[in-house]
Amino acid sequence: MFDRDKWIEILTTMVHNPLRTILTSISVIVGIFILVILLGLGQGLQNGAYESMQDDAANSIWINRSRTSLPYQGYQSNRSIQYRNDDREEVVASDDKITTSSSRLQFWGTQMKWGKEAANFTVRSVHPGHQEVERTVLSSGRYINQRDVDEARKVAVIGQTIIEDLFGDVEPLGELIEVMGVKFKVVGTFNDPNSRWENRILYTPITTGQKLFNGGGDGIDMFIISTGESSFEESFAMEDNIDSYLRSKHKVHPDDPRGIDVRNVNEEFQTIQNVFLGINVFIYGIGILTMLIGIIGVSLIMSIVVKERTKEIGVRKALGATPWSIVSLILQESIFTTLIAGLIGLLIGVGILQVLAHFIEHEFFKSPRVNVRAILTAIGLIVFFGGIAGLIPAIRAVMIKPVEALRDE
């Protein structure tokens, strides 16, 4: 039940004792502020890391070309491993958990022209499944399809940077863009906000790239497979099987660390999750320490408060005040002060995070925010223990007899 007179007395006491109120509040404000800042910065790093990984499907394995570092079965070291179409096809056929895949053939610094405009970009020849494993989001038109691959069509899907540099304000869909002297029809456009590099890519069907720019051969630079709904353990087994198969086929030493380069994005994603789990544990550990400091500060100040009000407590008891009315008065003051201080620390921390977000926004640091539920829980705990901090000395004081309390110096 709301007791107006009691709250007026509490507020009056706080106003008339500003130093005591500030000292009680400051440790709580600082503790919550530090916790908010640490959680916000940690979340910003986590957001940046996860967004950078969104460029590639987390459930994928990437098989890159490499060079051997050990001689094996008559072959010298430093031998370049060349993958071909059948490498991807055989790997895909060996495991029914592979839901989609794509080869990749790249040509760097390729001159592209449209009208009077010309610039150098990268051509990337792929299968239709590349859209899923690369997580390419189209802005308009369509992606490479299977018919494009089967017929080696001269079609292209271009990134936002190519559009801006060559086409300007002209709608590129349906236009012909010249790539190394060959005309390609633009059938789709995309924009990757997480990677400026990706926006400099022109996609063509894998067969078209091999036929026009690779001398008609079937060589590829790399290939990518999706692990679908496979668990982490299943993806690791899949990675080992691919590595073993390619080492056997291309005569690469089993212990060669460089000969076959198989990159499991599932593993990288799990590693990042574990890293941020450790960071969060560290942050919450620091948070708990700052909360303990705040609670200790409240406890010390409330002990002094009760000591100062011993005579007052004696007078109240002599006039018939019950022990609980005295304890509740001190308890409410402790809880109210701690709650207001916690909310002030929260507001200051969130405000500073909002300011920092405008100055340190980066592709690896994005949208620093705090888990409001966690912060409110922390404030609740501080209020709870702050109440206990005031309760213990208050109970000790009301146990003193009125005559002894009135004699207290």
N, C-alpha and C positions, 0 to 999 in steps of 0.2 A: 504494500500500500504506500502511495506517495505521501511523504511527510514534508510539507512545504517548509515548515520552520527549521527542520533538520538540514534541509538543503541550503537554506539561506545562511544558516550557521556555518556549514562547510565552505560555501563560497566566500563568506566574509573572512573566515580564518585563512583561506588561501590568498585572498587579496591583501590582507594585513600582514601576511608573512611571505612576501614575494621571493626572497632569497631561498627560503625553505622549499617553496613550490617549484622554483627553477631547478634547484639541486635534485629534487625528487624526479623531475621530468627529464632532465638532460641526458641521463644515462639511458633511459628508455628510448628517447628520440634518436640518440646516436646508434643504439643497438638495432632498432628497426630500420633506420636509414641505411646502415651498412648492409644489412640483409637484403633490402630492396635493390640497392645498387649491384651487389654481387649476383643476385638472381637475374637481374635484368641483363647484365653484361654476359653472363653465362648463356642466357636464352638467345641473345643476339648472335653469339658465336655458333650456337647450335642451329639457329635458323639459317645462317650463312652456309654452314657446312651441308645441311640437308638440301638447300636450294641448289647449291653447286652440283650435288649428286643427282638432282632431278634431271639433269641434262642426259643422263644415261639411265636406262631401266635398272632398278636395283636387283631384279631377278635375271641377271644376264652374265654370260662368260665371254670374254674377249680374247681371241687367239691372234697374236701379233707375229709378224715376221721378226727374226732375230738372226744372230750369228753364233756359231758354236765357239766355245772357249777351250774345248778338249778334243784331241784327235780320237777317232773311233772307227774301227773296222776298215782301216786303210784310208780313211778320209782325214785330211789335215784339219787343224783348228782354224778358227776365223772363217769358216765356210758359211755362206749365206743360205738360209733355208727359204726356199721358194714354195709357197702354197699355191695350189691350183684348184679348179672347180671341184674336182673329185674329192679333195680333202674335206671340204665342207659337206658335200653330199654323203660321204661315208660316215662322218661323225654324226650327222643328223639321223641317218638310217640306223645307227647303232643303238639309239636310245629313244624310246617312245615318249619320254618325259619332255623332250625338246619340242616346244610348241611352235616356235618360229625361228627363223635364222636369216642371215644376210651375209653375202660376201661384200668386200669393200676394196675398191681400186681408186687410188687418188693421184691427181696430177696437180702439182703445186705451181703457183705463179703463171697460171694459164691466161692468155690474153682473151678478153671478151669485148665485143663491140655491139653497139646498137645505135644506128644512125651515125652521128658524128662523135658520139661518146665512146671512149675506150678505157679500160682499166684491167689490171691483173687480179684474178681471184683463183679459187681452188675448185677443180672439178672432182666430184666424188661419185663414182659409179657403184650402184647398189641394187639389191633385190627389194621387192615391196616390203618385206619384213623389217627392213631397216627403220622404217617409220616408228615401229613399236619399240625396238631396242634402243633407238636414239631419242625416243620421245619427242619427235618432231611434231609440233602443233601447226597446222596449216592456217594461213590467214585468208587464203582464197584458192579456188580451183581444187585440184586433186593431187595425189601423190603418184609415184611410179607404180604401175600395176603389172600383173603377170603378162598381159598381152604385149605391153611395151617391151618386156624382157624377151618374150618368145620371138617377137618380130624385129628386135633390135631397133626400135623406133628412135628417131631423133627428137625426143621430148625432154623438157627440163623443168625442174622445180627450183626456184631461186630464193635466196635469203634477202632480208630487208636491206642490208647494206648494198647489195648489187642493185636493188630497185632504186635506192636513193642516188647512187653514183651514176647509173646509166639511164634510167628512165625518168627520174625526177618525179613530176606530178602525173605522168602518163600511166594509165592502167596497163601493166605488163602482160596480163593474161591474153593469150592468142597472138602475141607479138613474136617475131623471129629474132633470136639473139645469136650472134656469130661467135662460135667457140673454136679457136684455132682454125679459122677459115671454113668451118662447117656450120650451117644454119640449124638451129634448134628451136622448136616451138615451145613457148612457155605455157605449161599446163597447170602450174600451181605456184603459190608463194608461201613463205613462212617467216615467222619472226620469233627468235629465241631470246627473250629478255635476260636470261641468265648467262648468256655467252655471246659476246660481240664477235668472237671468232666464228662461231657457227653461222652467223648471218652473212658471212663472206663465201658461203658454199653454194655451188650449183650442182644439183643432183641429176644424174642421168641413169638409164637402165644399165646394169652391169655388162650385158652383152654388147651394148652400144659402145661403152668405153673400151672394152677389150678389142672390138672390131676396128674402131676409128683411131684410137690413141695408143693401143698396146700391140700393134702389129698383127692383130688377129689371133694372138695367143690366148691361152686360158689361165694365165697367171693372175693371182690376186695378192693384195698387200696384207689382208687379214680377213677374218670372218668372225661373226658374232652369233651367239645362240641365246635364246631365251630359255630359262629353266622353269618357266611357268609357275605352277603352284608348289613346286618342290620345296621341301624344308631345307634349312641350312646344311644339315648333315647330308641330305641327298645331293645338294649342289656341290658339296666338297667331294663326294664320291664321283660325281659326274666330271668334275675338274680333273681328278686323278686319272680317270679312264681316258679322257681326251689327251692328257699329257703323255700317258704311257703309249697310247696308240700312235700319236704323231712322232714320238721318239723312235719307236720301232720302225715306222714306215720310212722316216727320213734319216735313219742311221745316226741318231744323236745319242751320245753317251748318257746312261741313266743318271749319272751324278753331275752332268753339265748344268750349271745354274743359269746359263744364258741361251742355250740352244733352242729351247721351246719356251715361248713366252705366253703363258696362260694366266689371264687376269680375271679373277672371280670377283665381280662387283658385290655379290652377296656377302663375301668375306669382308670386303672393305666396309660395307654398310654396317655389318655386325661390329667391326673394330671401332668405327666411329661411335656407334651406340654405346659400346663399353667405355670408350674414352669419356663421353659426356656423362655417363653414369658415374664415373669416378669424379668428374668435375662437380657434379651435383652433390655427391656425398661430401666432397671437400667444402663446397659452399654452405651446405646445411650444417656441417661441423663448425665452420666459422660462425654461422648464424646462431647456433646453440651457445657458443662461447659468449657472443655479444649479448644474447638474452640473459645468460647467467650473470654477466657483469651488470646488466640493467637491474636484474632482480636483487643482486647484492647491494647495489646502490640504493634501491627503494627500501630494502630491509634496514640498512644503516640509518637512512634519514628518518624512517618511521620509528625506529628505536629512540632516536633523539627526540622526535615529536612527542612520543608517549612519555619520555622522561621529563620533558618540559611541562607536560600537562598533568603531572602526578597530583599536584595540589588541586587542580581543577577537578580531577577525577574524584579526589577525596571529598570535595565540596558537594559534587553531584550525588555521591553515595550517601553522604550525611543528610541530604535533602530527600532521599528516598528513591533515587534513580536505580533501576535494576542493572545488574552486570551486563546483560545483553544490550541494553540501550546505549551503554557506554562503549562497549565493544563495536556495535554496529556503526556508531558515529565515526569511530576511527577507521573502521574497515571500509566504509563508504568513501571516505576521503581518500584512502589509499587506492581503491579501485578506480575512482573517478579520475584522479590525477594520472594514474598509469594509463588508463584508456585514452584520455585526451592526448597524452604524450605520444602514445603509440600511433594514433591517427595522424598527428602532426609529422612524425617521422616518416609515415607512409606517404603523405602528400608531398613532402619535400623530395623524397626519393623518386617518386613517380614523375614529379615536375622536372627534376634534373635529367632523368632518363629521356624524357621527351625532347629536351634541349640537345642532349648528346646525340640522339638519333639523327638530327639534321646535319651534324658536323662529322660524324664518323661512320655514316652509312657507306657500306662497301660490299662488293660481291661476296666477301667472306664474313661480313658482319651485317646482319639485317634485322630491323624491327626489334630492338631490345625491349622486351616486355617482362612483366612480373606475373607470377601465378598469384592472383589476388586471394584465392582460397588459402594458399600456403601462408601468405602474409597475415591474413586475418586470423588464421590458426595460431600463428606466432604471437600476434597481439593478444589473442585470447589466453594463451599460456602465460604471457607476461602479466596480464591482468590477474589471472588466477593466483600465480605465485606472488605477485605484488600484494594481493589480498592476504595471503598467508603471512607475507613479510610484515604486514601491519597487524595481523591477528595475534601473532605470537606475543609481541611485547604488550599488546593491549590486554590480553588475558592475564599476563603476568602482573600488569598494573592493577587490574580490578581485584586481584587476589589479596592486595594489600588492604589492611584495615583502614577505615576512614581516618582514625586518629593518627596513625603512622603516616598516612598520605599527607595530612595537613601539616605535619611536622617536617616534611621533606624539604631540604634546602636545594 
